[in-house]
Amino acid sequence: MKKQTNRIVLLFLIALFFLLSANTASALTPLQKKLNAVIHKAQTQFNINSVSLAVLLPGKTKPETFVAGTIARNDSSPISATTLFKVGSITKTYTATLIAKAIEENKLSLTDPLGKYLPQYPKWKQITVSELVNQTSGILDYDKTPHWWKNLVTYHGKVWTAKELVQLAYNSPAQFPPGQGWAYSNTNYILLGMIVEKVFNTHIPKLMNKLISRASLTHTFYYPTNNNKIRARLAHGYFMNRFDETTPNESWLRTAGAIVSTPSEMCTWMKTLFTKKVIPGLPISQYFDFIDTKTGKAATKDTTLSYSFGVFKRQTPEGMIYFTPGLTSGYVSMMVYVPGLDTYFAYSVSKAPIPGFHDFMLSHILKILQQSTAIKSDP
């Protein structure tokens, strides 16, 4: 009798679970269903363990997050809206904001030469702050120097200093004369971090933490060295879908890529970059001077892709978008502003590299958002 009662209770609980799941699914709006479907399709198509997407719609004060997957392959705990991801070069927008803050407080100028602040690099002394922040300095990315990736693996767990990273590039030839081209270089943003430390006479972690706090971000952290509490909140990221890259520190990226965050807070941060003056220098969109990534010259209406202060700009079939991608070992992220739709979205996944992934996500999400706006605007 007891066994039969237990079986009835179990069947009742299972039925209740499916009933609640069905009710929850039916309660989703058409837009929510489509966005939820996109992340599950991406997870399957690109064989990703965890995917997180957040969208901040017009008139909303908080982003809505959609998630799929688990914390790790060997941990069935589902990820949540507050699960952290390493977001790589999205960090550059934080470093650029500190530069804007320094400009606002008359501590430096975009036309200042590097030699004014870091005279220890005499062959770069005439390169300007503007050329660093807009990636037109010609300085080689240290991760393109000989044996870099071999050394990174060999000295697994090493805490790299900014000076060590910069010296690798300093010992290498320039890619082009300053101001005569465009090339993405982490070295530029490591140097900007060193300049910021000097003009504020304060260490970068303290400056970053204060900036993050003033922006009211509670799930975003500057993470150049290991912190067990932060690491425990990370989704496990996989390099080449084989190696778990959760444990290695991000000292090799520092002010070029050591932030960890959530898609929801990336949406909030992207909006801050364009609309809010929570600290001097913000919004940094006031300093944008977009450079054509093909020519290194000022962007024109015909420019297909341009860059300024850590942010890219390009035309899409759905209109102009501003975006910052993030890539680090085991993680891919992106934050996007679509002014024509007054919408922000961001996503992070726990796998890298993933060829074609950004194109997939951008095309699907932008199309869904545009269709949703068109439907709402129909009389």
N, C-alpha and C positions, 0 to 999 in steps of 0.2 A: 504493500500500500504506500509506504514511504517513498519507494523508488518511483512509483507511478505519479505521486504528487510532485516529486522533484522534476520529473520529465515534463509534466504539464506546466510547471512554473517556468522551466527553461524554454519551452515552446512559446509561452506567452511573452517572455522577454525578447525572444528573437523576432516575433511578430511585431512587438511594440517598436523595436529598433528600426525595422524596415518601414513601418508606418511613419515614424518620426522623420526618417531619412527622406521618404517620399514627400512629406509635407514641407520639409525644408527645401527640397529641390524645386517643388512647385511654387514656393514663395519667392524664388529668385526672379528678378526682372529679366526680360529678354537680353538686355545688355550684360547683366551679370552672368547669365548662362553662357553667352558667347565668349566672354573673357575667361571664364572658368574652363571652357572647352579648349581655348587656345593653349593654356598652360599644360593641360593634360596631353594635348596633341604634341606639343613641343617636348614634353617629357618622354613620350613614346618614340617620336621620330628621331630625336637626337640622343636617346639612351642616357638620360640625365637622372640622377638620384633624387634631386630636389629642385623645385622651381618656385620662386616667389615673385608675384606681380602686384604692384599697387597703382591705383588710379585716383587722381584728384580731379573731380568733375567741377564744372562751373557752379558757383553758389554753395559748394560744400566747404566746410572748414577742416575736415579730416579726410585723408585718403582711405580708400577701401582696398583691402588686401585679399588676394586669392593665392592659395598655396597648394602644392602637390608634392608628395614624397615624404621621406623620413630624414631624421638627423644624420644617419649614416647607413651604410649598407648592412652593417652588423648591429644596427640599433633601429628597432621598428617604431620608435617614438616619432609621431608625426611632427613636421616642422610647423611653426606658427607665424603669426604676423610679426612677432618680436625675435624670431630666430635671426642671428647675425650672419653676415657674409663679408668676406674681404672684398672691397669694392675698387681696389687698384687706383687707376688714374682719375677717378672722381675726386680723389684727394687733391689733385691739382687746383680744383676750384676753391678749396679751402686755403691753399697757399696763395693763390691769386687774390683772394679776399684780404689776406693779411697784408699783401702788397698795397692793395687799394686803401686799406686802413692807414698804412704808413704815409701814403700820398695825401690822404685827407687830413692827417695830423701834421703835414709839412715836415715829415722826417726824411722823405726822399722824393725824387721826381722820376718819371718814366724816361727822361732823357739823361739821367745820371749814368756815368760809365761804371762798369764793374770795378775798375781799379780804385774808385773812390771808397769802396767798402771792403774789397778783398784784394789788396795789393799783392798778395802772395802768388797771384796768377797773372804775371806781367804780359804774357802774350795775348791775354784776353782783355786787357785793361780798357780798350776802347769800346767793347761790346756794351750796349745799353740795357737798362732794365726792361725797356720796351721790347727789345730783341729777344731777351730771355723769355718774357711772359708770352710773347706771340710766336715763339719757336722759329725765329729767323736769325739766330746767332751763328749758326754753322757749327756749333760745338757738337761733337760726336756723342751719341748716347753710350754711356759706359757699358751697357749690356750688349753692345756690338763690338766691344774690344776683344782682342784675341784671348781665347781660353776662359772667357767670363763664365759661361754656363758650366764648364767643367769645374772651375774653381768654386762656384756656388754649391755644386753638389759635393765636391771634395771636402769643403769646410762647412758641411751641414751643421746648422745651429749657431754658426758664427754671428756675432752682432757686428754688423758693418757700420763704420762711422761715415758721416757725410764727407769728411776729408778723404777717406780711402776711396770712396766712390768717384769723387770729382777727380782725384789724381789719376785714375785709370783713363779718363777722357783727356786730361791735360797732357798725358804722355802720347796721345794719338793725334794724327793730323786732322785739321778741320775739314768739314764736308764741303764748305764753300765760304767765301768772304762774308763777314757779318752784313746782314741786310740784303744779300744777293740771292736768296733762295729761301726755301721752307723745308724743315725736316723735324719730325717729332723726336724729342730728346728728353729723357728723364733727367739728364745732367742739368739742363736748364732750370728745372724746378728744384733740384737739390741745391743749386747755387742760390736761387731765390729764397729758399729756407734759411740758408746761411746769412744772407743779407738781412732778412727779417729779424733774425736773432740779434744781429749787430745793432740795427737801428733802434730796436726796442730794449736792448740790453737784457733780454729775457730768453730763457731756453724755449725751444719750439714746443715741447709737450705742454708747457704751461700756457703758451699763446694759443695753441690749438684747443686745449680744454676750455679756455675762457671763451673762445669764439663759439665753440659748440654749445656751451652753456647759454650764452647770450642769444643764440638762435633757438633756444628752447628744445634742443634735441636731446632726448634721454636714452636713446638706444644707438648712439653714434659715438665712436671712440677712436682716438689716435693710438695706433697699436704697432709701434716700431720694434718693440721687444715683447717677449712673452708675458702674459698676465693670465694666470690660471682661471680667474673668474670670467674674463672675457672669452678665453678659449673654450670654456665649457659651454658657452652659448652659441658657438659657431656651428653652422651646418658643415659637415665634413666635405671638403672639396677634393676632387680627384683630377690629377694631371694625366692626360692621355687615357683617362678612364681606368687607370691602373694604380697610381700611387697616391696615397692619402696625404694631402698637403696641408692638413689642419694645424699640425704642430709647429712647422718651421716659422720663425719670426719674420716680420716684414721690414727688418732693418735695411735690407738691400733696396728698399724703395723709399723709405722715409717720407719727406715732403712731396715726393712724386707719386706715392701710392700706398701709404700705410694706414689709411682709414678703414674701419669696419663699420657697417651700418645695416639698416633694413631698407627695403624698397619704399616703405611708407615714409621713412624719414628722408630718403633721397628725394621723394616728391616734395616734401616740405622744404627741403634745402634748395631745390631747384626754383621753387616759387620765391624763396627769399632772395635768391640771386637776381631776380627780375623785378621784384615788387616791393621789398621791405627794406627799411633803413633802421635795422635793429642795432647796428653799431656803425661808427664812422667807416665810410668806404662802401657800405652796402646801400642799394643794390649794385653789384659790380657791373651790371649791364651798362651803367653810365660811362664806363671806361672802355667798352668794347671798341676795337679798331680792327675789324676783320680783315685777315690776310688770306689771299688766294693760296691754297695749299699746293698748287701746281707751279705758280710763278714766284711766290714770295712777295708779290706786290699787293697793293690795296685791292680788296675785293670789289668787283663791279656787279651789275645786275646779271651779267652772264656767267659769273663764277659758279661753278658746280658745287664746290666744297670750300669753306673758309673756316678760319680759326682765330680765336682771341680769348685771352684770360682763362684758358682751360676748357673753353666751350667751342664746339663746332656748329656750323650753320649750313643748311642745304635745302634746296627745293625738293619736294616729293609730290606725287600725284594728288596728295591730300593737302598740299600747301607747304609753306615754310616751316621747318622745325629747327629748334636749337637742342643740342644733345651733347652729352659727355659719356663716352664708353669707358668701362673699366675692365682691365684684364690683369690678373695675377695668377700665380701657379695654382691651378685647381678651381678658379672662380672666374666667371664672366658677369659683368653688370652693365647697366645702361640707365641713365636718367634723361628724360625728354620733356621739352615744353613745346606745345603746339598752339601758338598764339591765335591762329584762325579759329580754333575750337575752344580757346581759353581753358585748356586741359593740360595736366601734367601726368606723366606716368613713369614708372621705373621698375626694373626687374633685376633679379640676381639668380644665378644658377650655380650648382656645385660641380661644375666640370669645365675644364679648359685644356687645350683650345677646342673650339667648336666651329669649324668652317661653315659659313652660311647661316649661322644662328641669328645674328642681328638682323639680317635681311628678312628672315622668316618672321621674327617677332615684330619688327617695325611695320612690315607690309600688312600683317594680319591685324595688329592692334589699331593702326591708323585707319584702316578700312572700316573696322567695327565702330570706332569712335565717330567717324564721319557719317556712317549710315545712321547711327543713333541720333546724331544732331539733326540730320536731314528729316528723320521721322518726327522728331519733336517739333521741328519748325513748320511742318505741313499744316495748312489750315484745316 
